[in-house]
Amino acid sequence: MKKLVLITIFLIFAYFLNAQKLHPIMLGFSPAITIEPTYPKGAFDINVFPIAIQYPGIIDNLDIRFLGLVNYGFRNYGSALINVGGEISLPYHFDFGSGHDYISKGFFIGPGAAFTRNIYYEHNNFSIFFEPGYNFLFNENFSLIIDMQYGRTYFRYYDGARLTQNHFGVKVVLGWWIGS
């Protein structure tokens, strides 16, 4: 399973490098801190693999964005690697960059999904969400993206138990457009 995931990530990255000849891509990072209501007091997670890749204009103003999710949990006792997975979203931008045909900017909305395997608490998470946000473009090559996510997260524990709860998150992505 791990080999399949690594091969898939490599193929996606190779595709985007090849497609760079036609369209610019955004490479960046998405620093994130997670604090859940179910965590013990003072506990939080930090994304230690915050890689972000965004490919613009797959269909007109529709982009595709991939985010890496590898959360390290800080606890009073037993800090460890918590979640491993990724996120994909399809932001539709209403103001496509005026200087470059394929660099996105402005207000966007779109669906997204995330899958993580929680190796610490022994369950898989699958989130589906809707995210509105804004892509600030500076100097035609640097983006600051701020968005809010709202949706549902499905937990499937290894013992067969299942749980569903609301998903709410705020994302920040800092990225540079390459090939513009």
C-alpha positions, 0 to 999 in steps of 0.5 A, a space after each residue: 500500500 505504501 509503495 502504491 501511494 509513493 508511486 502515485 505521488 511520484 507520477 502526479 509530481 512528474 505529470 506536473 513537471 511535464 505540464 509546466 511547459 504549458 502552464 505555471 504551477 505553484 509550489 509552496 507550503 501550508 503551515 498548520 496547527 491542529 487543536 481538536 476538542 477531544 485532545 487533552 488540555 495543551 495538546 496540539 499537532 503541527 504539520 511537518 510535511 506542509 508541501 503544497 502544489 497547485 496546478 491552474 486552469 485545468 478547466 477555465 478558472 478551475 484549479 487543482 491543489 494538493 497538500 501533504 499532511 503529516 502531523 506530529 502531535 505534541 502531548 504532555 506524555 507521549 508526543 509522536 507522529 499522529 496523522 499521515 495523508 493528504 488533501 485535494 481541493 478544486 478551487 474555482 477562481 472568479 478573478 483569473 489573473 489579468 497579467 498571466 492567463 494561467 495564474 489564479 488570484 482573487 476569490 474562490 470556492 470549491 470542494 475538497 477532500 482529505 484522507 489521513 491515517 491516524 497511526 497514534 489513535 488507530 483510525 482512518 479519517 476521510 473528510 469532505 468539505 467546501 472551502 471559500 477563500 481568497 488568493 492574494 497574488 503579489 508581484 505576479 509570482 507569489 501567492 498568499 492563500 487563505 481559506 476556510 473549510 467546512 464539511 464532515 469527517 468520517 472516522 473509521 477505527 480499527 476495531 470497527 467503530 465508526 464516528 462522524 463529526 463536523 469538520 472546520 478548518 482554516 488553511 493558509 498556503 504560501 506559494 511561488 508560481 514557477 514557469 510564469 
